[in-house]
Amino acid sequence: MENKIQERWTDTLPVISKKYRILLTVAIYRTGTLSYKNEVFVPTVYSRRSEARGHIKKEIKERIGNSNFFRSPRLDFDLVRYTEEASCNTFIRYTIKEE
C-alpha cells in the first residue's frame, strides 16, 4: 500500500527541464584599469550543463590554437591576449547561466 502511494505522488511531480546559455564577457584593460566591458549571450540554448561546458572547452581550444589568446593567469577570466606594449590587454570569460 505504501509503495502505491509513493508511486502516485511521484507521478504528479512536474517535469522540470532546465535550459542553459553561455554568457561571453570581453573586457579590455588599459594600463591596469578596466576601460571596456561587454557581455553577450551566445544564441545557442543547451538542455544539459555538460553540453555547454563541452562547447566552451571547444571554443577555448580553437582560440588558443588559432589566435594570440592563451590561458589567463587571472582567476576571473579564461583567456587573455596581450599587446606588444602590454598596455592594452583583452580578457575573455565564459559563464554558464541557467534560464
N, C-alpha and C positions, 0 to 999 in steps of 0.2 A: 504494500500500500504506500509506504513512504517513497519508494522509487518512482511510482507513478506520479505522485505529487511533484517531485523534483523534476521529472521529465516535462510535465505540463508547464511548470514555472519557467524552465529554460527555453521552452518553445516560444514563449511570449516575449522574450528579450528582443529588442530591436537590433538589426544588423547594422553595426557602425562601420562605415567604410571611410577610412582616413585618406586624405589626399595630401601630397607633399609637393612643394615647389622649391626651386633653388633661388636664393637671393644672392646676386652678384654685386659686390661692393668694390668700387675703384676709388682709390684715394691717392692724391698727389701731395707730397711733402716737399716744400722748397726750404732749403737750409734748416731742416728740422721742424718746420712749422706746417701744419695742415693748411693747404691753400685751396684744395678742391676735393669734394667727395660726392660721389653719385652712387645710388643704389637702384638696381633694376631687377625685376623678377624674370627669370628665364621662362619663356612661354609654355614649356612642357610641364604637364602635371603627371606626377608619379603616384601609383597606388601603394607602393611599398617604399619605405625609407632606404632599403638596400639598393633599389634601382637608382634613386637619386645619388646615393653615395658612389655607385659604380660610374654614373655619368660624370661626377666631379673628379674621380680618380682618372678617368679617361681624358678629360679636359686638361687637367694639370699635367699629365704625361705629354700630351700634344704640345702644350705651351712651352714646357721645358725643352722638348726636342726640337721645336721649330721656331723659337723666338729667343730673345735675350732675357727672358724671365727665368728665375730659379727660385728654389725654396727660400722663403723669408726667414731670417733669424728672429724676427719679432713673433711673439706668440699669437697676436691678434690678427695676423694676415697669413695667407697661404703662400703667395708668390710675391716677388719683388723684381723690379727692373731698375737698375741704377744708371744714371747718365755718366758720361766720362768724367765730368767735374764733380759728380756726387752731390750736386746742389739741388737737383730735381729728381726725386725718386717716385716711381709708380708702384703702388701696392695693390694686390687683388685678394679678396676674401670670398669664399663660397660658404653659404649658410643654408641649411635645410630648414624650411619653415612648414609647419603643419597648417593646413587650411581648415 
